[in-house]
């Protein structure tokens, strides 16, 4: 194999695929990226056996061929080369890859391309297109609530399914829940519920970060595929049953608190400075048009801050994890956040004044 490629094209393609490669691997070939050169294209593939990302880019191919080279090292080289550099990639005696750019020269070890694992991806039963902007919003509104507790593996991702004419995304860790939905794309009717793993969510989000085009999504019983331009990400799905999340969404909370979201978030952040590191507990004391944020920590002191709010119901005291409050506040796009409350032991429903397609549920803490 012998090719010449623009540094910008090499960097972009490698940037998309190398992120899936784990820094530490017990299987050496998984540290490498597969590169296939032919017909004026250089095709990259990287995998961790659960996710596979591929991307193609233009290149001047003098001699076609397939090789695998260290993914992170090659990416770091491309990243550090000067803008506008022309990069030459050439196999040296079937054992090394020569990388040349101007006066810079690198030699990298190779592994046989025939040993590189390929992920089978067939049997897709549903395929539909949606805008990158809609997919980005579904991810951003829910990913913060994905559980990191490996024992409950079925919560380690975003649950996506068709529901009453919308495409709905849900994530929960048992302490908070995030839900967002968008109009059901053509071809997504009857889509079964699938759980997209946390790492896959992060990789998809990275792919669509700078795109405003459409994403083609293909789904089977065990895998999901995202196609965006020249990039294709295929991932295994989490094999588990997502809990009946609708049971925990409050339906009868009738105490309404409307508050300026930024003012509230800033105040929570301030008083949480004193909260215990483990629980991050903060108490909300509500009375007529008044909210007091209170933290009592025997080890580090006390804090409170009073805010003017829109609240006209009976007084109530309820505790929450300050970090979870801030996470939800970070998803509110409008000026105001609306908390629908019931009692000190009941979950709170939070809505955005400008986003009617998302909601958040917070479980209370004892204070």
C-alpha positions in Angstrom: 0.0 0.0 0.0 1.2 3.5 -0.9 -0.9 6.6 -0.6 -0.8 10.4 -0.2 -3.5 12.2 1.8 -4.2 15.6 3.1 -3.5 16.0 6.8 -7.0 17.5 7.4 -8.7 14.5 5.8 -6.6 12.0 7.7 -7.2 13.8 11.0 -10.9 14.0 10.6 -11.4 10.3 9.7 -9.0 9.1 12.3 -10.7 11.4 14.9 -14.0 9.7 14.3 -12.8 6.1 14.4 -9.9 6.1 16.9 -12.1 7.1 19.9 -13.7 3.7 20.1 -10.3 2.0 20.6 -9.6 1.3 24.3 -6.2 2.6 25.5 -5.5 -0.8 27.2 -6.2 -4.0 25.3 -5.4 -7.6 26.0 -5.9 -8.3 22.3 -3.2 -6.4 20.4 -5.1 -6.1 17.1 -7.9 -4.1 18.9 -5.4 -1.3 19.5 -5.1 -0.9 15.7 -7.1 0.7 13.0 -7.7 -1.2 9.8 -6.9 0.9 6.7 -7.9 -0.2 3.2 -6.8 1.9 0.2 -8.3 1.5 -3.3 -10.1 3.6 -6.0 -9.1 7.0 -4.7 -10.4 6.2 -1.2 -8.8 5.4 2.2 -11.2 3.4 4.3 -10.7 3.2 8.2 -12.3 0.7 10.6 -11.9 0.5 14.4 -13.6 -1.7 16.9 -13.7 -2.8 20.5 -15.8 -5.9 19.6 -19.0 -4.2 20.9 -18.8 -1.1 18.6 -17.4 -0.7 15.1 -16.9 2.6 13.4 -15.8 3.0 9.8 -15.2 6.1 7.7 -13.9 6.8 4.2 -12.0 9.8 2.9 -10.4 10.8 -0.4 -6.7 9.9 -1.0 -4.3 9.6 -3.8 -3.7 5.8 -4.1 -0.5 4.8 -5.8 -0.6 1.2 -4.6 -3.8 -0.3 -3.1 -3.7 -2.6 0.0 -4.9 -3.3 3.5 -2.9 -2.8 6.8 -3.6 -2.3 10.5 -1.6 0.3 12.5 -1.7 1.6 16.0 -4.8 3.8 16.1 -4.0 6.3 18.8 -0.4 6.8 17.7 -1.3 7.4 14.1 -4.0 9.9 15.3 -1.6 11.7 17.6 0.9 12.0 14.7 -1.8 13.5 12.4 -2.9 15.8 15.1 0.6 17.3 15.6 1.4 17.7 12.0 1.1 21.3 10.6 -2.0 22.5 8.9 -2.0 21.8 5.1 0.6 19.1 5.3 0.6 16.3 2.7 1.0 12.9 4.4 2.5 9.9 2.7 1.6 6.4 4.1 3.7 3.5 2.7 4.2 -0.1 3.8 7.8 -1.0 4.3 8.7 -4.7 3.9 5.3 -5.8 5.0 6.3 -5.1 8.6 6.3 -1.3 9.1 4.3 1.7 8.0 6.3 4.7 6.9 4.6 8.0 7.7 6.1 11.0 6.0 5.1 14.7 6.1 7.6 17.3 5.0 10.8 16.7 7.0 9.0 14.6 9.6 9.3 10.8 9.4 7.7 8.1 11.5 7.8 4.3 11.3 5.0 2.3 13.0 4.6 -1.4 13.6 1.9 -3.3 11.7 -0.3 -6.3 12.3 -1.9 -8.5 9.6 -5.2 -7.1 8.3 -6.5 -10.6 8.0 -6.6 -10.8 11.8 -8.7 -7.8 12.2 -12.2 -8.7 13.6 -15.2 -7.8 11.5 -18.6 -7.2 13.1 -21.5 -8.9 11.3 -24.4 -6.6 10.8 -27.5 -8.0 9.0 -31.1 -8.7 9.7 -32.0 -5.1 10.3 -35.8 -5.0 10.6 -36.3 -1.2 10.8 -34.6 1.6 9.0 -35.4 5.3 9.1 -33.9 8.8 8.7 -33.9 11.6 11.3 -32.1 14.9 11.4 -28.8 15.1 13.3 -30.3 18.0 15.3 -33.3 15.9 16.5 -31.0 12.9 17.4 -28.6 15.3 19.2 -31.4 16.7 21.3 -32.7 13.3 22.3 -29.2 12.3 23.4 -28.4 15.6 25.2 -31.7 15.7 27.1 -31.3 12.2 28.5 -27.7 11.0 28.6 -26.9 12.6 32.0 -29.4 10.2 33.7 -27.7 7.0 32.4 -26.7 4.7 35.2 -23.1 3.8 35.8 -24.0 1.0 38.1 -22.8 -2.1 36.3 -24.9 -4.6 38.3 -28.0 -3.0 36.8 -26.7 -3.3 33.3 -30.1 -2.7 31.7 -29.9 0.9 32.9 -26.5 1.5 31.4 -27.9 3.2 28.2 -30.7 5.1 26.6 -34.0 3.3 26.0 -35.4 4.3 22.5 -38.8 3.2 21.2 -41.8 4.3 19.3 -44.6 5.5 21.5 -48.0 6.9 20.5 -46.8 8.6 17.3 -43.4 9.8 18.7 -39.9 8.5 19.0 -39.1 8.6 22.7 -35.7 8.4 24.5 -35.5 7.6 28.2 -32.7 7.2 30.7 -32.7 6.5 34.4 -30.4 5.5 37.2 -33.1 4.9 39.8 -32.6 8.3 41.4 -33.6 10.5 38.4 -35.3 10.0 35.1 -35.0 12.0 31.9 -37.4 11.7 28.9 -37.4 13.4 25.6 -39.3 12.7 22.4 -39.6 13.9 18.8 -42.0 13.3 15.9 -41.9 9.7 14.7 -39.7 9.4 11.6 -41.1 7.6 8.5 -40.1 3.9 8.8 -39.9 3.9 12.6 -43.5 2.8 13.3 -43.5 -0.3 15.4 -39.9 0.1 16.4 -39.3 -2.2 19.4 -37.7 -0.8 22.5 -33.9 -1.0 22.3 -31.3 0.0 24.9 -28.3 1.8 23.3 -25.2 1.4 25.5 -23.6 4.4 27.2 -20.3 4.2 25.2 -22.3 4.0 21.9 -24.3 7.0 22.9 -21.1 9.0 23.5 -19.6 7.9 20.1 -22.8 8.7 18.2 -22.9 12.1 19.9 -19.3 12.8 18.8 -20.1 11.8 15.2 -23.1 14.2 14.9 -21.4 17.0 16.8 -20.7 19.2 13.8 -23.4 17.8 11.4 -26.8 19.2 10.4 -27.6 16.5 7.9 -29.7 13.4 8.3 -28.7 10.2 10.1 -29.9 6.8 8.9 -30.7 4.5 11.7 -31.0 0.7 11.2 -32.2 -1.6 14.0 -32.2 -5.3 14.5 -32.9 -7.4 17.6 -29.2 -7.3 18.7 -27.6 -4.4 16.9 -28.1 -0.8 15.8 -26.4 1.1 13.0 -26.0 4.9 12.5 -24.9 6.1 9.0 -23.9 9.7 8.7 -22.3 10.7 5.4 -19.1 8.6 5.0 -19.2 7.5 8.7 -20.9 4.3 9.8 -21.2 3.2 13.5 -22.5 -0.3 14.3 -23.1 -1.4 17.9 -24.4 -4.2 19.9 -27.5 -3.4 21.9 -27.9 -4.1 25.6 -29.6 -7.4 26.0 -32.0 -6.7 28.9 -35.4 -5.4 29.8 -35.8 -1.7 30.5 -38.1 -1.1 33.5 -41.6 0.3 33.2 -40.5 3.9 33.5 -44.0 5.3 33.2 -44.9 4.0 36.6 -42.5 6.4 38.2 -43.6 9.5 36.3 -45.9 11.5 38.7 -49.4 12.0 37.4 -51.1 13.7 40.3 -48.5 16.2 41.6 -50.5 19.5 42.0 -48.2 21.8 43.9 -46.6 24.0 41.2 -43.3 25.9 41.7 -42.1 28.1 38.9 -38.6 29.5 39.3 -36.0 31.4 37.3 -33.8 28.5 36.3 -30.4 30.3 36.2 -31.1 32.0 39.5 -32.1 28.7 41.1 -29.1 26.8 39.6 -26.6 29.4 40.8 -28.1 29.4 44.4 -28.1 25.6 44.5 -24.4 25.6 43.4 -23.5 28.1 46.2 -25.2 26.4 49.1 -24.1 22.9 47.9 -20.5 24.0 48.7 -21.3 23.0 52.3 -23.1 19.7 51.5 -21.8 16.3 52.4 -19.6 14.9 49.7 -21.5 11.6 49.6 -25.2 12.6 49.7 -24.9 16.2 48.3 -28.2 16.7 50.2 -29.9 20.0 50.0 -33.3 20.9 51.5 -35.9 23.0 49.7 -38.3 24.8 52.1 -41.3 26.3 50.3 -43.8 28.8 51.5 -45.9 31.5 49.8 -43.8 32.8 46.9 -40.6 32.0 48.9 -38.0 29.3 48.6 -35.2 28.7 51.1 -32.3 26.4 50.1 -30.8 24.9 53.3 -27.8 22.7 53.9 -26.9 21.5 57.4 -23.6 19.6 57.6 -22.2 18.8 61.1 -18.7 18.5 59.6 -18.4 21.6 57.4 -21.1 24.0 58.6 -24.4 25.4 57.4 -25.7 27.4 54.5 -29.0 28.8 53.3 -30.2 31.2 50.6 -33.6 32.7 50.1 -35.2 33.2 46.7 -38.4 34.8 45.4 -40.5 32.2 43.5 -43.9 31.7 42.1 -45.6 29.3 44.6 -49.0 29.5 46.0 -49.7 26.2 47.8 -49.2 24.8 51.3 -45.7 25.0 52.8 -43.5 22.0 52.1 -40.0 20.8 52.8 -38.3 18.4 50.5 -34.7 17.2 50.0 -32.8 16.5 46.8 -29.3 15.6 45.7 -27.7 19.0 44.7 -25.8 17.5 41.8 -29.0 16.0 40.3 -30.8 19.4 40.6 -27.9 21.0 38.7 -27.9 18.3 36.1 -31.6 18.9 35.4 -31.1 22.7 35.5 -28.5 22.2 32.8 -31.1 20.8 30.5 -33.6 23.7 30.8 -33.6 25.9 27.7 -36.2 28.4 28.8 -36.0 31.1 31.5 -38.2 29.2 33.9 -38.3 25.7 35.3 -41.5 24.3 36.6 -41.5 21.8 39.5 -44.6 19.8 40.2 -44.6 18.5 43.8 -46.7 16.3 45.9 -45.1 15.6 49.3 -41.7 15.3 50.9 -41.5 11.6 50.1 -42.8 11.8 46.6 -40.8 12.3 43.3 -40.8 15.7 41.7 -41.7 16.3 38.1 -39.7 19.0 36.4 -40.5 20.6 33.0 -39.0 23.3 30.8 -41.0 26.4 30.0 -39.9 26.2 26.4 -39.4 22.5 25.7 -42.7 20.7 25.9 -41.2 17.4 24.6 -39.0 16.7 27.6 -39.5 16.0 31.3 -37.4 15.1 34.3 -38.2 13.2 37.5 -36.2 13.5 40.7 -36.5 11.2 43.6 -36.4 13.0 47.0 -33.9 12.6 49.8 -34.6 12.4 53.5 -33.5 15.7 55.2 
